[in-house]
Protein backbone atom coordinates (compact mmCIF):
# COMPACT_ATOMS: atom_id res chain seq x y z
CA UNK A 1 0.00 0.00 0.00
CA UNK A 2 1.38 3.39 -0.96
CA UNK A 3 1.38 6.29 1.39
CA UNK A 4 0.14 9.52 -0.14
CA UNK A 5 2.68 12.25 -0.73
CA UNK A 6 2.32 14.66 2.18
CA UNK A 7 4.37 17.47 0.69
CA UNK A 8 6.80 17.50 3.62
CA UNK A 9 9.31 15.05 2.20
CA UNK A 10 9.85 14.37 -1.47
CA UNK A 11 9.26 10.85 -2.77
CA UNK A 12 12.37 8.68 -3.10
CA UNK A 13 12.57 9.02 -6.88
CA UNK A 14 12.75 12.79 -6.60
CA UNK A 15 15.87 12.67 -4.40
CA UNK A 16 18.20 12.17 -7.34
CA UNK A 17 18.39 13.08 -10.98
CA UNK A 18 19.02 10.23 -13.38
CA UNK A 19 22.48 10.75 -14.87
CA UNK A 20 21.84 8.79 -18.04
CA UNK A 21 18.70 7.40 -19.62
CA UNK A 22 18.52 3.62 -19.98
CA UNK A 23 18.53 3.96 -23.76
CA UNK A 24 21.69 6.08 -23.76
CA UNK A 25 23.34 3.79 -21.18
CA UNK A 26 22.72 0.77 -23.44
CA UNK A 27 24.04 2.61 -26.49
CA UNK A 28 27.24 3.67 -24.70
CA UNK A 29 27.64 0.14 -23.33
CA UNK A 30 27.20 -1.37 -26.78
CA UNK A 31 29.93 0.89 -28.19
CA UNK A 32 32.23 -0.04 -25.30
CA UNK A 33 31.56 -3.76 -25.81
CA UNK A 34 32.29 -3.53 -29.54
CA UNK A 35 35.51 -1.59 -28.93
CA UNK A 36 36.64 -4.03 -26.25
CA UNK A 37 35.88 -7.10 -28.37
CA UNK A 38 37.72 -5.61 -31.35
CA UNK A 39 40.87 -5.17 -29.27
CA UNK A 40 40.37 -8.51 -27.48
CA UNK A 41 40.12 -10.46 -30.74
CA UNK A 42 43.24 -8.80 -32.16
CA UNK A 43 45.21 -9.60 -28.99
CA UNK A 44 43.88 -13.19 -28.85
CA UNK A 45 44.80 -13.85 -32.48
CA UNK A 46 48.24 -12.30 -32.05
CA UNK A 47 48.96 -14.40 -28.96
CA UNK A 48 47.43 -17.48 -30.61
CA UNK A 49 49.80 -17.17 -33.57
CA UNK A 50 52.77 -17.29 -31.22
CA UNK A 51 51.66 -20.49 -29.47
CA UNK A 52 53.44 -23.76 -30.04
CA UNK A 53 51.81 -25.79 -32.80
CA UNK A 54 50.80 -28.53 -30.36
CA UNK A 55 47.06 -29.15 -30.47
CA UNK A 56 46.67 -29.29 -26.68
CA UNK A 57 48.26 -25.87 -26.16
CA UNK A 58 46.03 -24.35 -28.82
CA UNK A 59 42.95 -26.06 -27.42
CA UNK A 60 43.57 -24.72 -23.90
CA UNK A 61 44.39 -21.21 -25.11
CA UNK A 62 41.42 -20.81 -27.43
CA UNK A 63 39.03 -22.38 -24.90
CA UNK A 64 40.17 -19.88 -22.26
CA UNK A 65 40.19 -16.98 -24.71
CA UNK A 66 36.67 -17.88 -25.78
CA UNK A 67 35.40 -17.80 -22.20
CA UNK A 68 37.46 -15.12 -20.46
CA UNK A 69 36.14 -12.19 -22.51
CA UNK A 70 33.14 -12.31 -20.17
CA UNK A 71 35.14 -11.41 -17.05
CA UNK A 72 35.87 -7.74 -17.90
CA UNK A 73 32.52 -7.26 -19.65
CA UNK A 74 30.26 -8.58 -16.88
CA UNK A 75 30.31 -5.34 -14.81
CA UNK A 76 29.65 -3.29 -17.95
CA UNK A 77 26.67 -5.46 -18.90
CA UNK A 78 25.33 -5.20 -15.33
CA UNK A 79 25.68 -1.41 -15.53
CA UNK A 80 23.83 -1.35 -18.84
CA UNK A 81 20.91 -3.34 -17.42
CA UNK A 82 20.67 -1.36 -14.17
CA UNK A 83 17.36 0.34 -13.55
CA UNK A 84 17.13 3.96 -12.61
C-alpha positions in Angstrom: 0.0 0.0 0.0 1.4 3.4 -1.0 1.4 6.3 1.4 0.1 9.5 -0.1 2.7 12.3 -0.7 2.3 14.7 2.2 4.4 17.5 0.7 6.8 17.5 3.6 9.3 15.0 2.2 9.9 14.4 -1.5 9.3 10.9 -2.8 12.4 8.7 -3.1 12.6 9.0 -6.9 12.8 12.8 -6.6 15.9 12.7 -4.4 18.2 12.2 -7.3 18.4 13.1 -11.0 19.0 10.2 -13.4 22.5 10.8 -14.9 21.8 8.8 -18.0 18.7 7.4 -19.6 18.5 3.6 -20.0 18.5 4.0 -23.8 21.7 6.1 -23.8 23.3 3.8 -21.2 22.7 0.8 -23.4 24.0 2.6 -26.5 27.2 3.7 -24.7 27.6 0.1 -23.3 27.2 -1.4 -26.8 29.9 0.9 -28.2 32.2 0.0 -25.3 31.6 -3.8 -25.8 32.3 -3.5 -29.5 35.5 -1.6 -28.9 36.6 -4.0 -26.2 35.9 -7.1 -28.4 37.7 -5.6 -31.4 40.9 -5.2 -29.3 40.4 -8.5 -27.5 40.1 -10.5 -30.7 43.2 -8.8 -32.2 45.2 -9.6 -29.0 43.9 -13.2 -28.9 44.8 -13.9 -32.5 48.2 -12.3 -32.0 49.0 -14.4 -29.0 47.4 -17.5 -30.6 49.8 -17.2 -33.6 52.8 -17.3 -31.2 51.7 -20.5 -29.5 53.4 -23.8 -30.0 51.8 -25.8 -32.8 50.8 -28.5 -30.4 47.1 -29.2 -30.5 46.7 -29.3 -26.7 48.3 -25.9 -26.2 46.0 -24.3 -28.8 43.0 -26.1 -27.4 43.6 -24.7 -23.9 44.4 -21.2 -25.1 41.4 -20.8 -27.4 39.0 -22.4 -24.9 40.2 -19.9 -22.3 40.2 -17.0 -24.7 36.7 -17.9 -25.8 35.4 -17.8 -22.2 37.5 -15.1 -20.5 36.1 -12.2 -22.5 33.1 -12.3 -20.2 35.1 -11.4 -17.1 35.9 -7.7 -17.9 32.5 -7.3 -19.6 30.3 -8.6 -16.9 30.3 -5.3 -14.8 29.7 -3.3 -17.9 26.7 -5.5 -18.9 25.3 -5.2 -15.3 25.7 -1.4 -15.5 23.8 -1.3 -18.8 20.9 -3.3 -17.4 20.7 -1.4 -14.2 17.4 0.3 -13.5 17.1 4.0 -12.6 
